[in-house]
Amino acid sequence: MDYLDANGATSTSFSGNGQGTTFTVEQGAYKVTEDADEGYATTYAGDCEGTITAGQNLTCTVTNNDLPIIPSDVATGTIRIIKNVVNDHGATSTAQDFTLTLSASGTNPINFTGNASGTEFVIPVGAYTVIEQTAAGYTATYSEDCSGIMAAGSSTVCTVTNDDIDTSIATGTITIIKQVINDNEGQSSPEDFSLTLNASNTEPIIFNGNASGTSFVIEAGGYYEVTEDAYEDYTASYSEGCSGILEAGTTSTVCTVTNNDNYNEQPPSNRGKLIVVKKVVHSYSRPENASDFTLRATYMPAPNDDTAYAFAKVMDIVTSTTSVFRGNETGTEFEVGVGPYSVTEDANPYYNTAYSEGCRGNIVSDMTVTCTVTNTDKPSSGGGGGSSSGGGGGWSPGILGSTPAPTAVPQPTPRVLGAEDEEAPLCILTEAEALYVTSDVRTILGHLGVNRNEAMEEKYNKELTPRVVPADISPEHLAAIQNFVNYGTKSNVRLGQGERAGAVNSFRAIYKRIPANECDWQNVIKIADTKMPYDLNAGREEEVLKTFKEIYGYDYDSNNLLERIAHKVMSYGVRPQIRDLDAEYTAAKVFYRIYGKFPTTASEWDANRALAYSGIPQKWLTKDLTKNASLITNIGTNNTPISR
């Protein structure tokens, strides 16, 4: 329903018509308005408000643009956009004379007419920008919340103010065109790039690129410059008109910012092949075959081998994996990543072991190496002459029990501090360090080669450990946690006590219990040491999918390498070997914008680490989130960070 209000008379209501509706009115002031429809944005163009004179014909065009339909499972927020017009130099435009555009993640741009009371939109979480079409005779300024990140359930207000220009001050117009060249398989569009116009006597204007150009009126005679956020996969170039002094009388200057996607040479496969051949030489007729020997191959994981390789690539860390297998005369083949590798064999007291040159070294891309492990049986230690075999002391298969059968290599007995008489379940591949954690404090000090620091123990036993343990914990389990938090082990001594306490806290969040035996402690150590725990938790991985969508605004895709990293970090709290506090500060501010709070729980800090270290592009966060990082005080320091 439209309304025509002319000369103070009663408004006339009518239905819209694509062919137009004609009215004859008395000369004087008039205004055309429309009832709001929550499913559409309204734009007024032409002569929709003003003064009509005798014999004059005017046309007002009212355009309705349907708003995007947001699925019910997508998190949203609300933005109210207020149009403020200042006419202190004789101009007469009103809010309705200005057209604005709202661009938000996952939706098409929305064009609408300004409203002094504000126009409200519901948009998905993520980046958004409000920009205004250039209005002759006016400068435009934008409040802080006219661009940024919409958090789930939040509400924000953007105010766009137009001030009529003092005609005694010369102005000019600059049009900024965004060009993108994708000749090397790039996928970005002009709208994916964030630009900034800095000009004299006005606040910086941040806006998204547009292939058709975005125009601004700025004061002539002052310096101006157009800049763009850096994008890793593109090289930016600027035309001559992108910086300088806009001379008085210049009606229009064009700046073209061009981004050309970089040529990425086809990367090497980052994988190789390791073949382990097992040979057994029977000089003294022992019965063992190749499959009776246990070998271990330690190597870098191949690309796309779960997420271990992804962590190594994106987080610049070194992590390896160990495969335990039986010998095979024809060879056992492994697809491995580039980097160091080694092959070892569990000792057998009745054989000498020899390794070929290929059993240790470095794999380079597309390389195949063969390791041959040869076992030669030893002569019997028995004396000569007395055997019914009649020989000189050699082993005879005809005499049962003439030599003892080979015995397995002894394995450490898992134990918990204060409960050495209780046997915990033996892990298949127990981390050796887990045995030190669950021993008494003197043993772990000997493991680390350090002296005891009772003052430090007292401090952190009061400040940190109570944050990560339940009130009803047993003394032996409490002591093991205190050992780990206070002193750590060789692989994680680089961490502060707070980070080690955080690893324990992450374990509790993942498995809903405290670490109680060596199997549990090996998982804690792996979490602290930038490795995936052995025991995965499908329920936990399902649980964090909701968090993933809240943070990134879309569903998790297991086929995307970086998304797999983020998902695993959220699920298992894996720590980086080298912390980047700036990245964590930035991530914490993103977290605040999404949830209205800084991370405090173990799961929230795991999500914060995913933001900081996963490598998922967050190009639209760079400018907004690096400032005022010092305000985020609850992250702490390298030595004693707040428990994660």
VEXPAZA-906936 format. One record per residue (C-alpha): x, y, z; residue in one letter. Coordinates in steps of 0.001 Angstrom, whole numbers, padded with zeros to 6 digits, always signed. Layout:
N
XYZA
...
***
This chain:
644
+000000+000000+000000M
+001387+003401-001021D
+000435+006808+000345Y
+000415+010199-001330L
+000455+013123+001090D
+000158+016499-000676A
-000198+020028+000660N
-001092+018894+004161G
-004223+017140+002914A
-005364+013735+004115T
-003124+010976+002740S
-004373+009025-000234T
-003720+005269-000104S
-003428+003133-003215F
-002002-000173-004436S
+001198-000298-006430G
+001085-000647-010206N
+003918-001626-012493G
+002566+000726-015168Q
+002305+003628-012746G
-000519+005438-010949T
-001216+009079-011889T
-002466+011769-009505F
-003425+015389-010073T
-002466+017448-007029V
-002369+021059-006068E
+000981+022774-006249Q
+003073+022659-003080G
+004832+020077-000942A
+004167+016350-001355Y
+005652+013005-000268K
+005215+009361-001338V
+005717+006595+001256T
+005043+002864+001461E
+003989+000501+004225D
+006930-001595+005384A
+007002-005253+004321D
+009457-007353+006343E
+010205-009525+003321G
+011320-006615+001118Y
+013683-003650+001154A
+012262-000417-000275T
+014080+002077-002496T
+012701+005454-003626Y
+014004+007040-006814A
+013144+010149-008784G
+010700+012704-007434D
+009182+010893-004450C
+009317+013929-002190E
+009522+017655-002763G
+007516+020590-004116T
+005432+020528-007277I
+004579+023653-009275T
+001665+024396-011586A
+001861+022432-014849G
+004793+020316-013694Q
+004913+016531-014305N
+006994+014461-011879L
+007712+010729-011611T
+008377+008784-008411C
+009595+005174-008651T
+009249+002888-005623V
+011248-000336-005918T
+010906-003369-003643N
+013795-005822-003462N
+013019-009149-001806D
+015264-009936+001129L
+017259-013180+001254P
+015612-016124+002952I
+017870-017384+005717I
+017526-021083+006658P
+016258-021655+010194S
+019425-023497+011220D
+021714-020578+010317V
+022723-018325+013213A
+021744-014690+012690T
+022005-011213+014170G
+020189-007919+013642T
+021489-004637+012254I
+019587-001339+012265R
+020840+001191+009711I
+020037+004812+010516I
+020293+007508+007864K
+021288+010877+009294N
+021330+014000+007097V
+022919+017281+008181V
+021981+020339+006113N
+024086+023121+007622D
+025155+024690+004328H
+021823+025248+002613G
+021074+021824+001081A
+017615+020282+001494T
+017925+016509+000951S
+016266+014101+003371T
+017088+010551+004425A
+014820+009176+001715Q
+016972+010753-001002D
+019896+008421-000274F
+020304+004809-001406T
+022372+002388+000653L
+023608-001171+000161T
+024019-003851+002816L
+026396-006691+001911S
+026461-009687+004268A
+028099-013110+004207S
+026132-015726+002303G
+023524-013319+000884T
+023109-011062-002133N
+023603-007308-001583P
+020455-005488-000409I
+019707-002014-001810N
+017348+000208+000174F
+016406+003834+000769T
+017622+005669+003858G
+015349+006174+006839N
+015991+008581+009708A
+014378+006145+012156S
+016444+003258+010856G
+015867+000214+008677T
+016326-003157+010365E
+017674-006336+008737F
+018289-009867+009997V
+021515-011242+008500I
+023617-014408+008959P
+026608-014365+011287V
+029823-013326+009591G
+031202-010292+007802A
+028986-007430+006684Y
+029448-003949+005178T
+027125-000977+004712V
+027956+001427+001877I
+026084+004324+000323E
+025747+005401-003276Q
+027482+008714-003847T
+025252+011745-003356A
+026325+014962-005059A
+026852+017829-002660G
+027271+015641+000432Y
+030093+013910+002258T
+029421+010572+003938A
+030727+009227+007240T
+030056+005814+008747Y
+029853+004794+012388S
+032138+002020+013631E
+029505-000710+013334D
+028808-000082+009641C
+031279-002872+008875S
+032445-005787+010944G
+031401-009241+012063I
+027854-010116+013031M
+027756-012408+016064A
+025000-014926+016734A
+022029-013332+018487G
+023597-009878+018626S
+022126-006534+017636S
+024065-003559+016308T
+023400-000095+014946V
+025072+001534+011935C
+024636+005259+011384T
+025451+006754+007990V
+025674+010536+008163T
+025606+012848+005172N
+026663+016454+005638D
+026030+018955+002891D
+029232+020396+001555I
+030218+023967+002141D
+030154+025347-001381T
+033111+027497-000500S
+035159+024287-000154I
+036076+022635-003427A
+035305+018933-003769T
+035804+016187-006264G
+034678+012647-006862T
+036834+009535-006816I
+035548+006297-008297T
+037297+003115-007171I
+037045+000158-009544I
+037945-003337-008392K
+039323-005756-010988Q
+040178-009399-010335V
+042167-011552-012765I
+041807-015297-012199N
+044156-016811-014789D
+045753-019281-012385N
+042648-021028-011043E
+041792-018295-008530G
+038159-018161-007398Q
+037783-014741-005733S
+035438-011997-006951S
+035683-008204-006469P
+033355-008341-003472E
+035817-010618-001630D
+038352-007789-001256F
+038225-005105+001441S
+039499-001622+000545L
+040004+001598+002493T
+039822+005206+001311L
+041807+007660+003426N
+041199+011325+002615A
+041838+014664+004287S
+039303+015853+006860N
+037268+012658+006853T
+037293+009326+008652E
+038710+006309+006761P
+036028+004606+004684I
+036152+000786+004534I
+034207-000911+001748F
+034096-004042-000388N
+035262-004010-003997G
+032900-003554-006921N
+033684-004229-010572A
+031472-001311-011644S
+033162+001057-009234G
+032269+002752-005951T
+032233+006569-005902S
+032955+008986-003041F
+032900+012787-002789V
+035986+014084-000983I
+037523+017447-000259E
+039781+018760-002994A
+043246+020051-002282G
+044062+017375+000297G
+045962+014104+000032Y
+044040+010867-000457Y
+045050+007220-000776E
+043285+003960-001561V
+044658+000816+000088T
+043631-002816+000224E
+044039-005600+002758D
+046738-008068+001724A
+045588-011402+000278Y
+048052-014274+000201E
+047051-015742-003145D
+046796-012452-005057Y
+049163-009666-006092T
+047653-006167-006002A
+048480-003270-008325S
+047158+000287-008186Y
+046521+002699-011035S
+047884+006239-011008E
+044664+007687-009605G
+044753+005635-006395C
+046746+008217-004429S
+047635+011868-004692G
+046022+015270-004308I
+042596+015878-005784L
+042926+019296-007364E
+040173+021869-006984A
+037812+021732-009930G
+038522+018060-010617T
+035150+016538-011232T
+036161+012906-011198S
+039202+010712-010628T
+039298+006979-011260V
+041359+004538-009196C
+041589+000945-010388T
+042828-001704-007978V
+043696-004932-009786T
+044311-008283-008119N
+045942-011050-010140N
+045945-014545-008719D
+049444-015872-008185N
+050816-018757-010179Y
+051321-021670-007852N
+053710-024145-009339E
+052378-027674-009143Q
+053586-028765-005726P
+055492-031992-005224P
+053509-034912-003940S
+055132-034601-000488N
+055028-038351-000224R
+057345-041259-000821G
+057438-045026-000401K
+059218-047102+002236L
+059573-050858+001679I
+060786-053009+004580V
+062075-056473+003630V
+062625-059067+006354K
+065286-061759+005834K
+066113-064600+008213V
+069358-066603+007829V
+069412-069993+009568H
+073043-070904+010162S
+072134-073018+013168Y
+068714-074302+012128S
+066508-072209+014416R
+062815-072445+013467P
+061745-068747+013328E
+060465-067246+010087N
+060161-063626+008957A
+056688-063239+010464S
+058006-064167+013923D
+059842-060821+014186F
+058239-057517+015212T
+059442-054337+013509L
+058652-050644+013935R
+058748-048001+011206A
+058757-044367+012329T
+058108-041782+009623Y
+056333-038564+008734M
+052704-039208+007771P
+051785-038872+004112A
+049532-036004+002981P
+045858-036562+003842N
+046802-039256+006351D
+044134-038228+008854D
+045194-034763+010087T
+048758-035422+011234A
+050279-034206+007961Y
+047929-031228+007934A
+049186-030116+011332F
+052768-030478+010153A
+052112-028362+007061K
+049913-025593+008410V
+051326-025213+011903M
+055015-025618+010970D
+055571-028425+013426I
+057274-031794+013189V
+055269-034845+014163T
+055750-038477+013234S
+053872-041716+013416T
+055029-045246+014250T
+053699-048411+012636S
+054239-051782+014348V
+054174-054789+012015F
+055355-058365+011446R
+058238-059098+009114G
+057595-060190+005529N
+060117-061698+003121E
+058519-060003+000114T
+058428-056656+001874G
+055970-054457+003753T
+055166-051200+001977E
+054348-047834+003572F
+053271-044589+001939E
+055105-041939+003943V
+055556-038187+004027G
+058766-036347+003280V
+061198-036096+006168G
+063160-038388+008482P
+062352-042054+008935Y
+063846-045070+010682S
+063181-048791+010980V
+063946-050794+014125T
+063260-054318+015313E
+062327-055673+018721D
+065320-057556+020121A
+065449-061348+019913N
+068179-062930+022078P
+068779-065785+019614Y
+069540-063667+016548Y
+071997-061049+015415N
+070356-058163+013569T
+071767-056203+010626A
+070178-053168+008938Y
+070797-052088+005369S
+071661-048502+004480E
+068042-047775+003585G
+066750-048391+007105C
+067387-044821+008255R
+067477-041479+006475G
+065297-038807+004884N
+062536-039317+002341I
+062190-036675-000358V
+059161-036216-002579S
+058382-039187-004883D
+061313-041201-003510M
+061214-044979-002926T
+063624-046561-000443V
+064075-050174+000580T
+065183-051223+004039C
+066340-054797+004537T
+066513-056158+008068V
+068476-059407+008240T
+068510-061741+011234N
+071120-064486+011542T
+070618-067073+014267D
+073314-067455+016903K
+074999-070729+017873P
+073704-072459+020983S
+075497-071590+024215S
+075424-075302+025247G
+078696-077379+025565G
+079904-080076+023173G
+079888-083846+023312G
+077115-084480+025773G
+074214-084024+023467S
+072398-086995+022041S
+072620-085231+018740S
+076261-086199+018758G
+077418-082827+017567G
+079625-080123+018873G
+077083-078116+020808G
+074881-076890+017914G
+071135-076662+018278W
+069328-079791+017102S
+065681-079647+016080P
+065396-083329+017048G
+065840-082719+020778I
+062829-081038+022366L
+063682-078316+024809G
+067440-078299+024214S
+067216-074466+024209T
+064503-072257+025692P
+061964-070698+023356A
+062395-066972+022594P
+060719-064746+025163T
+058957-061463+024562A
+060778-058239+025359V
+059667-057148+028860P
+057108-054361+028874Q
+056864-051719+031649P
+054137-052342+034164T
+051824-049321+034250P
+051278-047917+037698R
+049665-044953+039378V
+051421-042939+042060L
+050545-044350+045460G
+048932-047433+043973A
+051826-049508+042631E
+050002-052664+043622D
+047083-051825+041331E
+047517-052729+037677E
+046027-050362+035094A
+045210-051675+031619P
+048346-051829+029480L
+048353-049571+026434C
+049403-051082+023134I
+051878-048264+022563L
+052332-046551+025920T
+054236-043267+025803E
+057321-043832+027955A
+056824-040401+029486E
+053443-041456+030855A
+055230-043796+033266L
+057202-040877+034699Y
+054101-038752+035175V
+052444-041439+037264T
+055547-042132+039369S
+056610-040216+042463D
+058021-036722+042078V
+061647-037872+042520R
+061373-040100+039479T
+060083-037313+037256I
+062826-034974+038518L
+065401-037587+037538G
+063727-037944+034136H
+064048-034204+033559L
+067428-033750+035266G
+066185-030847+037413V
+066092-030020+041113N
+062904-029918+043093R
+061241-026503+043525N
+058852-026779+046443E
+057901-023079+046355A
+056825-023473+042732M
+054891-026641+043584E
+053033-024850+046393E
+052168-021930+044098K
+050705-023968+041255Y
+049135-026605+043492N
+047030-023724+044845K
+046572-021612+041712E
+046301-024031+038786L
+045608-027621+039742T
+042319-026875+041571P
+040955-025422+038323R
+041282-028697+036445V
+040459-031386+039033V
+037181-032360+040724P
+036790-032029+044477A
+036544-035793+045031D
+039813-036757+043301I
+041917-039477+044927S
+045354-038551+046370P
+047273-040661+043839E
+045466-039181+040839H
+045871-035662+042239L
+049612-036212+042701A
+050002-037388+039096A
+048231-034256+037814I
+050370-032061+040061Q
+053528-033762+038741N
+052531-033057+035155F
+051386-029467+035721V
+054403-028480+037827N
+057215-030212+035936Y
+055894-031745+032725G
+057945-034216+030708T
+060788-033791+028225K
+058495-033363+025239S
+056407-030601+026831N
+058753-028920+029303V
+058726-025943+026906R
+055115-025271+027917L
+054177-023174+030901G
+052400-024705+033853Q
+049155-023114+032688G
+049385-024726+029255E
+050020-028147+030799R
+047071-027643+033139A
+045089-026738+030034G
+046037-030048+028398A
+044604-031869+031422V
+041493-029716+031200N
+041115-030531+027502S
+041376-034238+028334F
+038504-033823+030805R
+036409-031996+028210A
+037067-034714+025611I
+036617-037844+027720Y
+034454-036518+030616K
+036877-037833+033247R
+040306-037155+034727I
+043391-039053+033488P
+043630-042130+035694A
+046183-044493+034120N
+049067-044597+031649E
+046709-044958+028700C
+045008-041720+029736D
+048293-039946+030403W
+049720-040832+027014Q
+046710-039027+025517N
+047308-035972+027729V
+050956-035896+026645I
+049999-036148+022986K
+047500-033290+023331I
+050210-031148+024936A
+052766-032206+022320D
+050887-031236+019121T
+049728-034783+018415K
+046361-036427+018075M
+045485-038673+021047P
+045294-042401+020414Y
+041769-042694+021791D
+039334-040780+019585L
+035857-039796+020766N
+033152-039783+018092A
+030692-038152+020479G
+033053-035263+021086R
+033659-034815+017348E
+029892-034663+016793E
+029477-032249+019696E
+031814-029598+018262V
+030085-029475+014852L
+027645-026942+016297K
+030554-024791+017495T
+032203-025027+014086F
+029067-023712+012374K
+028637-020902+014905E
+032196-019725+014314I
+032505-020092+010550Y
+028864-019689+009532G
+028620-022897+007493Y
+028589-026666+007979D
+031823-028605+008441Y
+033169-030255+005273D
+035362-033257+006067S
+036822-033110+002542N
+038407-029713+003235N
+041915-030041+004683L
+041855-026843+006761L
+038376-027565+008065E
+039568-031002+009197R
+042343-029289+011138I
+039932-026871+012816A
+037549-029717+013654H
+040303-031846+015211K
+041679-028915+017216V
+038178-028163+018544M
+037602-031842+019309S
+040923-032708+020934Y
+042522-029447+022069G
+045829-030053+020277V
+048423-027397+021196R
+050866-025760+018751P
+054566-026295+019398Q
+055182-022557+019035I
+052496-020210+020326R
+051547-017112+018367D
+050055-014778+020965L
+049024-012220+018345D
+047006-014917+016579A
+045438-015980+019878E
+044585-012360+020758Y
+042969-011912+017352T
+041073-015186+017685A
+039856-014260+021169A
+038402-011019+019854K
+036670-012908+017048V
+035325-015270+019702F
+034041-012267+021663Y
+032287-010825+018629R
+030554-014159+018029I
+029620-015100+021590Y
+029720-011809+023503G
+032371-013164+025892K
+035992-014217+025915F
+036807-017960+026080P
+037004-019390+029599T
+036241-023132+029497T
+038483-025821+028030A
+036155-026326+025072S
+036018-022582+024408E
+039814-022336+024419W
+039986-025309+022058D
+037685-023399+019689A
+039888-020319+020089N
+042947-022375+019110R
+041105-023585+016021A
+040504-019964+015011L
+044132-019033+015672A
+045964-021979+014153Y
+043802-023934+011706S
+044661-021780+008696G
+041040-021329+007562I
+040984-017956+005722P
+039531-015134+007783Q
+040405-012276+005418K
+037593-010072+006634W
+038920-010083+010205L
+042363-008605+009626T
+041691-004911+010166K
+038989-005107+012794D
+040528-007591+015188L
+044205-006763+015552T
+043678-003413+017292K
+043373-003125+021063N
+044688-006659+021575A
+046059-005575+024956S
+042471-005352+026221L
+042235-009136+026179I
+043767-009695+029593T
+042506-013179+030363N
+044882-014960+027999I
+047894-014505+030303G
+051579-014866+029483T
+053856-017505+028014N
+054969-018611+031466N
+051680-018741+033302T
+048768-018460+030885P
+045285-018865+032231I
+044333-022535+032148S
+042915-023672+028834R
***
